[in-house]
Amino acid sequence: MTAAFVRRVCYMSFVADAVPGYHGGYRRIDLATARSETVPLPESVLRAFLGGSGLGTYLLLQERAATCDAYDPQAPIAFVFSPLVGSPLTTSAKFAVVAKSPLTNQLNDALASSGFAIAGKRTGCDALVLIGKCAEPSIVVVDDQQVAVQPAGDLWGMEVPQAEEALRQRLGAEFACAVIGPAGERRVRFATVSHDGRHAGRGGHGAVLGSKNVKAIAVRGSAQTRWADPAGLNAIAKDLSRRSFGPATAKYRELGTAANLLVFNRLGVLPTRNFQEGRFEGVERLSPEQMRVSREKMQASCVACTIGCEHIYGVRASDVEPVGKGVRVEYENLFALGPLCGVQDPDTVLAASQRCDQLGIDTISAGATIAFAMECVQRGLLEEAWLRFGDGAALLRAVNQIGARQGLGQQLADGSRRMATQIGQEALKFAPQVKGLEIPGYEPRGLQTVALGFAVGTRGADHNRSSAYEVDFSARVDRRRLTPNDVALAVASEDRAALLDSLILCKFLRGVFVDVYEEAAGMLKQVTGWDLTGSELRETAARIVTAKKLFNIRAGWRPEEDTLPARFLEQPLEGDPRAVLTATR
């Protein structure tokens, strides 16, 4: 890339005497002027919010993002690292993307793993914060202490894999790139930010970048952080790696998260046909147990991960050209594009998942919004008779229309809540969303502790912010009958997620820890030198959740939003009359 392509280059300086594990500041980049500055982060702030989602929430509060529209040029979007990034700790190569969501109009933090986190932290900052809007389609290049905004009109319109390959050819393989697809460019409200086949998926951060004319952020660096006790950290890392090979993570290595599909179906909590039912006939065809013997599969790991949960399957659909190494199969993309839409054919479901990845679309929101529209057709509320439950061709057509914002895709691209509001006729009663975020693959009526977590969650309905389904599947509760005594269990699940998302560590490790707070305190002590306790980290986790709620209050949150759609409060789950939620506050 010659100097003629660079609008401006700014040189940054390190923050002196940073806490071990940190650089001590974030880089604030104004896209309109291509000027940037290093903003110091006091040790007190780092200790109070750690990194990842916690630090990102603090930065957005400081930037007064709550009162901006998500698409306002001055609305910030933050790419946040953590003190553990670059350490030998397994699963620590993660970054958080934090911004106001165009889907929910509230705080959204989405995480992704792999090399972008390591390369980004090596640029010498703890976070990158973008404000403003580029005058034309552009990429942001952060190369060590240099920041440049480069025209990228030739990349605009490219799907994610092609854009990533074009950036590799242009910049070189040493750069790690976070990319949006055509969906982000067209402001699909659940567009993703993608990196190397992984996605910061939920809430529409890809659309925020698209509104700023940013196709990609490329990072490369050589800056290193020091560790307070390298020998102690290596000892903890070796022990954690050893335990990560144990029974707590066995199902992720053997079948991946898709192993939940048959279990949930057997228990009657697999959302089917827009949550009208809890069991799906023919679900075995979509199960990893069957697919792994009927098609090619390979297995991989994220960078700095010992678990190896990534299961990649070949796509055989004749009308979808396979790109790259296949499609990652997770429970959520199988559920959302399979049972939720009534589609049994594995080739179609995998092809739809691959199209979402290529276009840069969140699979959960895509599948849930399409399923909602299918029920609207079923009820005579929409005229698009082609969009029927169980029709695989219709599913693929709808996904492509979302990415292009054409036809029915104009409405689908805005998510189920906005679509239901436009349709009227009480469609909101069965739109599968909380606060605008589509419900993942856990039937709330049959899993009522997680239902509470969905209802009050700061991001809306999200299994990664409330993993209380573990409680529901235990002997501690009656999963069909929520009681006041169960509330603390839902709170504990959300607090634990806030801690893991701020450290950042993969949630698949949660079963490995005996006491995640005490063990996290030990890790942080070796990294930072802080004399931490598990009790302090419990307070930190609660503080981070409270900060997220504060953001949402400033953004206009109202108490009546902390609920689920009327369907779950008024109709028992078919085939399980005991499974109905109680509408209490």
Residue pairs with C-beta under 8 A, 6 or more apart in sequence:
1 150
1 170
1 171
5 150
5 151
6 148
6 149
6 150
7 34
7 148
7 149
7 150
7 151
8 33
8 34
8 35
8 148
8 149
9 146
9 147
9 148
10 34
10 35
10 36
10 146
10 147
11 145
11 146
12 27
12 36
12 37
12 38
12 124
12 125
12 145
12 146
12 147
13 38
13 145
14 23
14 24
14 38
14 124
14 145
14 223
15 23
15 24
15 25
15 38
15 40
15 41
16 24
17 24
18 24
18 25
18 225
19 43
19 46
19 83
19 528
19 529
19 530
20 225
20 226
20 227
20 228
20 527
20 528
20 529
21 83
21 84
21 87
21 225
21 226
21 227
21 228
21 524
21 527
21 528
22 41
22 46
22 83
22 126
22 225
22 528
23 121
23 124
23 125
23 126
23 223
23 225
24 40
24 41
24 46
24 126
25 38
25 39
25 40
25 41
25 125
25 126
26 38
26 39
26 41
26 59
26 78
26 80
26 125
26 126
26 127
26 128
26 129
27 36
27 37
27 38
27 39
27 123
27 125
27 127
27 128
27 129
27 142
27 147
28 36
28 37
28 38
28 39
28 129
28 131
29 35
29 36
29 128
29 129
29 130
29 131
29 140
29 142
29 147
30 36
30 131
30 132
31 130
31 131
31 132
31 133
31 134
31 138
31 140
31 149
31 212
31 213
31 214
32 73
32 132
32 133
32 134
32 135
33 132
34 147
34 148
34 149
36 147
38 125
39 129
41 55
41 126
45 55
45 58
46 55
46 83
46 126
47 530
47 540
48 58
48 540
48 543
49 55
49 57
49 58
49 502
49 540
49 543
49 544
49 547
50 82
50 83
50 499
50 502
50 503
50 524
50 540
50 544
51 80
51 81
51 82
51 83
51 84
51 85
51 96
51 126
51 502
51 503
51 504
52 80
52 81
52 82
52 94
52 95
52 96
52 109
52 111
52 501
52 502
52 503
52 504
53 80
53 96
53 98
53 109
53 111
53 498
53 501
53 502
53 504
53 544
53 548
54 498
54 501
54 502
54 540
54 543
54 544
54 547
55 80
55 82
55 126
55 127
55 502
56 78
56 80
56 96
56 97
56 98
56 109
56 127
57 98
57 107
57 109
57 544
57 547
57 548
57 551
58 547
59 76
59 78
59 80
59 98
59 127
59 129
60 66
60 76
60 78
60 98
60 99
60 100
60 107
60 551
61 547
61 550
61 551
63 76
63 129
63 131
65 75
65 76
65 99
65 100
65 551
66 100
66 107
66 551
66 552
66 554
66 555
67 554
67 555
68 74
68 75
68 100
69 75
69 100
70 99
70 100
70 101
70 102
70 105
70 204
70 207
70 208
70 211
71 102
71 187
71 207
71 208
71 211
73 131
73 132
73 133
73 211
73 212
74 131
74 132
75 99
75 100
75 131
75 208
76 99
76 129
76 130
76 131
77 97
77 98
77 99
77 129
77 130
77 205
77 208
77 209
77 212
78 96
78 97
78 98
78 99
78 127
78 128
78 129
78 130
79 95
79 96
79 97
79 120
79 127
79 128
79 129
79 130
79 178
79 217
80 95
80 96
80 97
80 98
80 126
80 127
81 95
81 117
81 120
81 121
81 125
81 126
81 127
82 92
82 94
82 95
82 96
82 117
82 502
82 503
82 504
83 225
83 503
83 524
83 527
83 528
84 92
84 503
84 504
84 505
84 523
84 527
85 92
85 93
85 94
85 95
85 117
85 118
85 121
85 504
86 92
86 93
86 118
86 121
86 122
86 224
86 225
87 227
87 233
87 237
87 527
88 233
88 234
88 237
88 238
88 304
89 233
89 236
89 237
89 240
89 304
89 505
89 523
90 237
90 240
90 241
90 244
90 304
90 305
90 306
90 307
90 509
91 113
91 244
91 302
91 304
91 305
91 306
91 307
91 505
91 506
91 508
91 509
92 304
92 503
92 504
92 505
93 113
93 114
93 115
93 117
93 118
93 302
93 303
93 304
93 305
94 111
94 112
94 113
94 117
94 504
94 505
94 506
95 111
95 112
95 116
95 117
95 120
95 200
95 504
96 109
96 110
96 111
96 200
96 501
96 504
97 109
97 110
97 111
97 112
97 178
97 193
97 200
97 205
98 107
98 108
98 109
98 110
99 108
99 205
99 208
100 106
100 107
100 108
100 208
100 555
101 107
101 108
101 203
101 204
101 205
101 436
101 437
101 459
102 187
102 189
102 204
102 207
102 208
102 211
103 189
103 190
103 203
103 204
103 365
103 415
103 436
103 437
104 203
104 435
104 436
104 437
104 459
104 460
105 436
105 555
105 556
106 435
106 436
106 458
106 459
106 460
106 551
106 552
106 555
106 557
107 458
107 459
107 548
107 551
107 552
107 555
108 202
108 203
108 204
108 205
108 459
109 459
109 501
109 548
110 192
110 193
110 200
110 201
110 202
110 203
110 205
111 200
111 464
111 501
111 504
112 178
112 193
112 194
112 195
112 198
112 199
112 200
112 201
113 198
113 302
113 303
113 305
113 506
114 176
114 195
114 196
114 198
114 302
114 303
115 176
115 195
115 196
115 303
116 176
116 177
116 178
116 195
116 196
116 219
117 303
117 504
118 176
118 303
118 304
119 174
119 175
119 176
119 219
119 220
119 221
120 128
120 142
120 176
120 219
120 221
121 221
121 223
121 225
122 144
122 219
122 220
122 221
122 222
122 223
122 224
123 142
123 143
123 144
123 145
123 219
123 220
123 221
123 223
124 144
124 145
124 221
124 223
128 142
128 217
128 219
130 140
130 209
130 212
130 214
130 217
132 212
133 211
133 212
133 213
134 149
134 212
134 213
134 214
135 213
136 151
136 153
136 213
137 151
137 152
137 153
137 155
137 156
137 185
137 213
137 215
138 149
138 150
138 151
138 152
138 213
138 214
138 215
139 149
139 150
139 152
139 155
139 167
139 214
139 215
139 216
139 217
139 218
140 147
140 148
140 149
140 150
140 214
140 216
140 217
140 218
141 147
141 148
141 149
141 150
141 171
141 175
141 217
141 218
141 219
142 217
142 218
142 219
142 220
142 221
143 175
143 219
143 220
143 221
144 220
144 221
144 222
144 223
152 215
152 216
154 166
155 163
155 166
155 167
155 215
155 216
156 185
156 215
157 182
157 185
158 166
158 181
158 182
158 215
159 181
159 182
159 323
159 358
159 359
159 360
160 179
160 180
160 181
160 194
160 357
160 358
160 359
160 360
161 323
161 324
161 358
162 323
163 179
163 181
163 215
163 216
164 177
164 179
164 194
164 196
167 175
167 177
167 179
167 216
167 218
168 175
168 177
171 177
171 218
171 220
174 220
175 218
175 219
175 220
176 195
176 196
176 218
176 219
176 220
177 195
177 216
177 217
177 218
177 219
178 193
178 194
178 195
178 200
178 216
178 217
179 193
179 194
179 195
179 215
179 216
179 360
180 191
180 192
180 193
180 194
180 206
180 209
180 210
180 214
180 215
180 216
180 360
181 191
181 192
181 194
181 206
181 358
181 359
181 360
181 361
181 403
182 359
182 360
182 403
182 404
183 191
183 192
183 206
183 207
183 359
183 360
183 361
183 402
183 403
183 413
184 191
184 192
184 193
184 206
184 207
184 209
184 210
184 360
185 210
185 215
186 210
186 403
186 404
186 405
186 413
187 207
187 210
187 211
187 405
187 413
188 204
188 206
188 207
188 360
188 361
188 402
188 403
188 405
188 413
189 204
189 207
189 365
189 413
189 414
189 415
189 418
190 201
190 202
190 203
190 204
190 207
190 361
190 362
190 365
190 366
190 369
190 413
190 415
190 438
191 204
191 205
191 206
191 207
191 210
191 360
191 361
191 362
192 199
192 200
192 201
192 205
192 206
192 360
192 361
192 362
193 199
193 200
193 205
193 206
193 209
193 360
194 200
194 206
194 357
194 360
197 324
197 325
197 328
197 357
198 302
198 328
199 357
199 360
199 362
201 362
201 363
201 364
202 362
202 364
202 365
202 437
202 459
202 462
203 362
203 437
203 459
204 362
206 360
209 215
209 217
227 233
227 526
227 527
228 525
228 526
228 527
228 528
228 529
229 525
229 526
229 529
230 526
232 525
232 526
233 523
233 526
233 527
236 522
236 523
236 526
240 509
240 512
241 306
243 512
244 306
244 307
244 509
244 512
245 306
246 512
248 509
248 511
248 512
249 307
249 309
249 508
249 509
249 511
249 512
251 259
252 307
252 308
252 309
252 508
253 299
253 307
253 308
253 309
255 288
255 289
255 292
255 311
256 288
256 309
256 310
256 311
256 329
256 330
256 331
257 309
257 330
257 331
257 332
258 287
258 288
258 311
258 329
258 330
258 331
258 334
259 288
259 331
260 331
260 441
261 270
261 283
261 286
261 287
261 288
261 331
261 334
261 335
262 283
262 284
262 287
262 289
264 270
264 335
264 441
264 442
264 443
265 279
265 280
265 283
265 339
267 446
268 278
268 279
268 443
268 446
268 573
268 575
268 576
268 579
269 278
269 442
269 443
269 446
269 447
270 278
270 279
270 280
270 283
270 335
270 339
270 441
270 443
271 278
271 335
271 339
271 340
271 432
271 439
271 441
271 442
271 443
272 278
272 279
272 280
272 339
272 340
272 342
273 339
273 340
273 341
273 342
273 371
273 374
273 375
273 389
274 340
274 368
274 371
274 372
274 374
274 375
274 389
274 430
274 432
275 340
275 430
275 432
275 439
275 443
275 567
275 568
276 375
276 574
277 573
277 574
277 575
278 443
278 445
278 446
278 573
278 574
278 575
278 576
278 579
279 575
280 338
280 339
280 342
280 344
281 344
282 344
283 338
283 339
283 344
284 290
285 344
285 345
285 346
286 334
286 338
286 339
286 344
286 346
286 349
288 311
288 329
291 297
291 313
291 329
291 346
292 311
294 346
295 313
295 314
295 316
295 346
296 313
296 314
296 326
297 311
297 312
297 313
297 314
298 312
298 325
298 326
299 308
299 310
299 311
299 312
300 308
300 310
300 312
301 307
301 308
301 309
301 310
302 310
302 506
305 506
307 506
307 508
307 509
309 508
310 328
311 328
311 329
312 325
312 326
312 327
312 328
312 329
313 326
313 327
313 329
313 350
314 322
314 326
315 322
315 326
315 327
315 347
315 350
315 351
315 354
316 347
316 350
317 347
317 348
317 350
317 351
319 351
319 396
320 351
320 354
320 355
320 396
322 354
323 354
323 358
326 354
327 350
327 353
327 354
327 357
328 353
328 357
329 350
329 353
331 441
332 363
332 364
332 440
332 441
332 463
333 349
333 353
333 356
333 363
333 364
333 367
334 349
334 353
335 367
335 440
335 441
336 363
336 364
336 366
336 367
336 368
336 371
336 440
336 441
337 343
337 349
337 352
337 353
337 356
337 363
337 366
337 367
337 395
338 344
338 349
340 367
340 368
340 371
340 441
341 367
341 370
341 371
341 374
341 389
341 390
341 395
342 371
342 374
342 389
342 390
343 349
343 352
343 390
343 391
343 392
343 395
344 390
345 392
348 392
348 393
348 395
348 396
349 392
351 396
352 367
352 392
352 395
352 396
352 399
353 363
355 361
355 396
355 399
355 400
355 403
356 362
356 363
356 366
356 399
359 399
359 400
359 402
359 403
360 403
361 399
361 402
361 403
364 438
364 440
364 441
365 415
365 416
365 437
365 438
366 399
366 402
366 412
367 438
368 416
368 432
368 433
368 438
368 439
369 402
369 412
369 415
369 416
369 419
369 438
370 387
370 395
370 398
370 399
370 402
370 412
371 389
371 432
372 416
372 419
372 420
372 427
372 430
372 431
372 432
373 382
373 384
373 387
373 398
373 408
373 411
373 412
373 419
374 387
374 388
374 389
374 394
375 389
375 430
376 382
376 423
376 427
377 383
377 384
377 385
377 387
377 388
378 388
378 389
381 423
381 425
381 427
382 408
382 423
384 408
386 394
386 397
387 394
387 397
387 398
387 408
388 394
398 408
398 409
398 412
400 409
401 407
401 408
401 409
401 412
402 409
402 412
402 413
403 409
405 413
411 418
411 419
411 422
412 419
415 433
415 436
415 438
416 431
416 432
416 433
416 438
417 428
417 431
417 433
417 436
418 436
419 427
419 431
420 427
420 428
420 431
421 427
421 428
428 565
428 566
429 565
429 566
429 567
429 570
430 565
430 566
430 567
431 565
432 438
432 439
432 565
433 439
433 460
433 461
433 565
434 454
434 455
434 457
434 460
434 461
434 561
434 563
434 564
434 565
435 457
435 459
435 460
435 461
435 561
436 460
437 459
437 460
437 461
437 462
438 461
439 454
439 461
439 564
440 461
440 462
440 463
441 463
442 450
442 454
442 463
442 469
443 573
443 579
444 450
444 451
444 454
444 564
444 568
444 581
445 451
445 480
445 568
445 572
445 573
445 576
445 579
445 580
445 581
446 479
446 480
446 573
446 576
446 579
447 468
447 469
447 472
447 479
448 472
448 477
448 479
448 480
448 481
448 482
448 486
448 581
449 468
449 469
449 471
449 472
449 477
449 479
449 482
449 486
449 489
449 490
449 493
450 463
450 466
450 467
450 468
450 469
450 471
450 472
450 490
451 482
451 564
451 568
451 581
452 466
452 468
452 482
452 486
452 487
452 490
453 465
453 466
453 467
453 468
453 490
453 493
453 494
454 460
454 461
454 462
454 466
454 564
455 461
455 562
455 563
455 564
456 490
456 562
457 465
457 466
457 494
458 465
458 545
458 548
458 549
458 551
458 552
459 465
459 548
461 564
463 469
464 497
464 501
464 507
465 494
465 497
465 498
465 501
466 490
466 493
466 494
466 497
467 493
467 496
467 497
467 507
467 510
468 489
468 490
468 493
470 493
471 477
471 486
471 489
471 490
471 493
472 479
473 479
476 489
477 483
477 486
477 489
480 576
480 578
480 579
481 578
482 581
482 582
494 545
495 538
495 541
495 542
495 545
496 510
496 516
496 541
497 507
498 541
498 542
498 544
498 545
498 548
499 516
499 517
499 520
499 537
499 540
499 541
499 544
500 506
500 507
500 509
500 510
500 516
502 540
502 541
502 544
503 520
503 523
503 524
505 520
510 516
513 519
515 534
517 534
517 535
517 537
517 538
517 541
518 533
518 534
520 534
520 537
521 532
521 533
521 534
521 536
521 537
524 530
524 532
524 537
525 531
525 532
549 557
559 585
562 585
563 569
563 583
564 581
568 580
568 581
569 580
569 581
569 582
569 583
570 580
571 580
572 578
572 579
572 580
573 579
573 580
